[in-house]
Amino acid sequence: MELSIKKGKNLIDTELDTGLLNFIVRPLVKLFYENWAKNDIRDNTLKQIYLTLDAGIKLLKTGISIDNFNQIVKESLPKYIQADQTSLQCNKHHKNYVRIIEVARETFINYLKEVVKLLEVEDDVEDYGDLCRVAFKTKKDAEENLMNQLSFTDRGIKIVEEDPSILKIPVGRRIIIKILRKGFLQTKKEFFKSLNETYNPK
């Protein structure tokens, strides 16, 4: 999370170029991002992490069945969406908002499945990489899970790219979208590098 926030700040500094209006738009976009990162991203991302972990623990305690899974998703999803950064920055009355909520729902379901696998590990592990190697037995399993998660993020960005008017941001919408896309591509590359290092240790 902290690395992602730092990446966003760096991209604004290095990628933001609005031509003649640069001296006006850049400070506004930076101010928006600073406030967003300070007041929303950290708190809401942590809320989503704890909510997903709590849902996973509850599922393990009550028994992993389709009915229990669906019930816990039904109970937890509204709070997850309340903390979802994309939906918070989008206009609820926009025609594409329902698509944003659907992506958030699928993201949460995938996170919950992943968290359950991690929580089921009973082996002694040394770090997160070790935990992943036990939970996801092969690199292929871990890669498929990563691709699923990345596909949800990509879908969310594409919805915003298709019609930037969905964003509640008053200025610099296209700039923010450009930074989101570039940040996603960089993060995707880093994730696969980390995956290779986790499953192909030197």
C-alpha positions as CSV (number, residue, x, y, z in Angstrom):
1,M,0.0,0.0,0.0
2,E,2.7,2.4,1.0
3,L,4.7,1.6,-2.1
4,S,1.7,2.2,-4.3
5,I,1.1,5.6,-2.7
6,K,4.7,6.6,-3.3
7,K,4.5,5.3,-6.9
8,G,1.5,7.6,-7.5
9,K,3.4,10.6,-6.2
10,N,6.4,9.8,-8.3
11,L,4.2,9.4,-11.4
12,I,2.5,12.8,-10.9
13,D,6.0,14.4,-10.7
14,T,7.4,12.6,-13.7
15,E,4.5,12.1,-16.0
16,L,2.3,15.1,-15.5
17,D,2.5,17.4,-18.5
18,T,-0.5,19.6,-19.4
19,G,1.3,22.0,-21.6
20,L,0.5,25.7,-21.1
21,L,-1.7,25.0,-18.2
22,N,0.9,22.9,-16.4
23,F,1.6,25.6,-13.8
24,I,-2.2,25.6,-12.8
25,V,-3.2,22.0,-13.2
26,R,-0.1,20.2,-11.7
27,P,-0.5,21.8,-8.2
28,L,-4.2,21.0,-8.2
29,V,-3.7,17.4,-9.1
30,K,-0.8,17.0,-6.6
31,L,-3.0,18.6,-3.9
32,F,-5.9,16.3,-4.7
33,Y,-3.6,13.2,-4.6
34,E,-1.9,14.3,-1.4
35,N,-5.2,14.7,0.3
36,W,-6.6,11.5,-1.1
37,A,-3.5,9.5,0.0
38,K,-3.5,11.1,3.4
39,N,-7.2,10.9,4.2
40,D,-8.6,8.0,2.2
41,I,-6.3,5.5,0.7
42,R,-4.5,4.4,3.9
43,D,-7.5,4.1,6.1
44,N,-9.9,2.6,3.6
45,T,-7.3,0.1,2.2
46,L,-6.6,-1.1,5.8
47,K,-10.4,-1.4,6.4
48,Q,-10.7,-3.6,3.3
49,I,-7.7,-5.8,4.4
50,Y,-9.1,-6.3,7.9
51,L,-12.6,-6.9,6.6
52,T,-11.4,-9.6,4.2
53,L,-9.2,-11.2,6.9
54,D,-12.2,-11.2,9.4
55,A,-14.5,-12.7,6.7
56,G,-11.9,-15.4,6.0
57,I,-11.5,-16.3,9.7
58,K,-15.3,-16.4,10.1
59,L,-15.6,-18.7,7.1
60,L,-13.0,-21.1,8.5
61,K,-14.7,-21.1,11.8
62,T,-18.2,-21.7,10.4
63,G,-17.1,-24.1,7.7
64,I,-16.2,-23.7,4.1
65,S,-19.4,-24.4,2.2
66,I,-21.1,-22.6,-0.7
67,D,-23.9,-21.4,1.5
68,N,-21.6,-20.0,4.2
69,F,-19.3,-18.4,1.6
70,N,-22.3,-16.6,-0.1
71,Q,-23.7,-15.5,3.3
72,I,-20.4,-14.0,4.4
73,V,-20.0,-12.2,1.1
74,K,-23.5,-10.9,1.5
75,E,-22.7,-9.6,5.0
76,S,-19.3,-8.2,4.3
77,L,-19.6,-6.8,0.8
78,P,-21.5,-3.5,1.6
79,K,-18.7,-2.5,4.1
80,Y,-16.0,-3.5,1.6
81,I,-17.6,-1.3,-1.1
82,Q,-17.9,1.6,1.3
83,A,-14.1,1.5,1.6
84,D,-13.4,0.9,-2.1
85,Q,-11.3,3.7,-3.6
86,T,-12.6,3.4,-7.1
87,S,-16.3,3.5,-6.2
88,L,-15.7,6.3,-3.7
89,Q,-14.2,8.5,-6.4
90,C,-17.0,7.7,-8.9
91,N,-20.5,9.3,-9.3
92,K,-23.1,6.9,-8.0
93,H,-25.6,8.2,-10.5
94,H,-23.4,7.6,-13.5
95,K,-24.6,4.9,-16.0
96,N,-21.4,2.9,-15.5
97,Y,-21.4,3.0,-11.7
98,V,-23.1,-0.4,-11.5
99,R,-20.2,-1.8,-13.5
100,I,-17.7,-0.4,-11.0
101,I,-19.6,-2.0,-8.1
102,E,-19.7,-5.4,-10.0
103,V,-15.9,-5.2,-10.3
104,A,-15.6,-4.4,-6.6
105,R,-17.8,-7.4,-5.8
106,E,-15.8,-9.8,-7.9
107,T,-12.5,-8.4,-6.5
108,F,-13.7,-9.0,-2.9
109,I,-14.8,-12.6,-3.7
110,N,-11.4,-13.3,-5.2
111,Y,-9.6,-11.7,-2.3
112,L,-11.7,-13.8,0.1
113,K,-10.8,-17.1,-1.7
114,E,-7.2,-16.1,-1.6
115,V,-7.2,-15.1,2.1
116,V,-8.9,-18.5,3.0
117,K,-6.0,-20.3,1.3
118,L,-3.5,-18.3,3.3
119,L,-5.3,-18.7,6.6
120,E,-5.6,-22.5,6.1
121,V,-1.8,-22.8,6.2
122,E,-0.7,-24.6,9.4
123,D,3.0,-25.1,8.5
124,D,5.6,-23.0,10.1
125,V,6.6,-20.3,7.6
126,E,9.2,-17.6,7.8
127,D,7.8,-14.8,5.6
128,Y,5.0,-13.9,3.2
129,G,6.8,-15.5,0.3
130,D,7.1,-18.8,2.2
131,L,3.4,-18.5,3.1
132,C,2.5,-18.1,-0.5
133,R,4.6,-21.1,-1.6
134,V,2.7,-23.3,0.9
135,A,-0.8,-21.9,0.1
136,F,-0.3,-21.9,-3.7
137,K,1.6,-25.2,-4.3
138,T,2.9,-24.2,-7.8
139,K,4.0,-21.1,-9.5
140,K,1.2,-21.7,-12.0
141,D,-1.4,-21.7,-9.2
142,A,0.0,-18.4,-7.9
143,E,0.2,-16.9,-11.4
144,E,-3.4,-17.7,-12.2
145,N,-4.5,-16.1,-9.0
146,L,-2.5,-13.0,-9.7
147,M,-3.8,-12.8,-13.2
148,N,-7.4,-13.0,-11.9
149,Q,-6.8,-10.1,-9.5
150,L,-5.0,-8.0,-12.1
151,S,-7.9,-8.5,-14.5
152,F,-10.3,-6.9,-12.0
153,T,-8.1,-3.9,-11.6
154,D,-7.7,-3.6,-15.4
155,R,-11.5,-3.8,-15.9
156,G,-12.0,-1.0,-13.3
157,I,-9.5,1.3,-15.0
158,K,-11.0,0.6,-18.4
159,I,-14.5,1.6,-17.2
160,V,-13.1,4.9,-16.1
161,E,-11.0,5.3,-19.3
162,E,-14.1,4.7,-21.4
163,D,-16.0,7.6,-19.8
164,P,-14.0,9.9,-17.5
165,S,-17.1,11.8,-16.5
166,I,-17.8,9.0,-14.0
167,L,-15.1,10.5,-11.8
168,K,-16.1,13.0,-9.1
169,I,-12.7,14.6,-9.4
170,P,-13.2,18.3,-10.5
171,V,-9.9,18.8,-12.4
172,G,-7.3,16.7,-14.1
173,R,-9.5,13.6,-14.8
174,R,-7.6,12.4,-17.8
175,I,-4.3,13.0,-16.1
176,I,-5.3,10.9,-13.1
177,I,-6.5,8.2,-15.4
178,K,-3.2,8.3,-17.3
179,I,-1.3,7.9,-14.0
180,L,-3.6,5.1,-12.9
181,R,-2.9,3.2,-16.1
182,K,0.8,3.7,-16.0
183,G,0.9,2.8,-12.3
184,F,-1.0,-0.4,-13.0
185,L,1.3,-1.5,-15.7
186,Q,4.4,-0.8,-13.6
187,T,2.9,-2.6,-10.6
188,K,1.9,-5.6,-12.8
189,K,5.5,-5.9,-13.9
190,E,6.7,-5.7,-10.3
191,F,4.2,-8.3,-9.2
192,F,5.4,-10.8,-11.8
193,K,9.0,-10.1,-10.9
194,S,8.2,-10.8,-7.2
195,L,6.3,-13.9,-8.2
196,N,9.4,-15.2,-10.1
197,E,11.6,-14.5,-7.1
198,T,9.2,-16.2,-4.7
199,Y,9.0,-19.4,-6.8
200,N,12.5,-19.4,-8.2
201,P,14.6,-18.5,-5.3
202,K,18.4,-18.2,-6.0
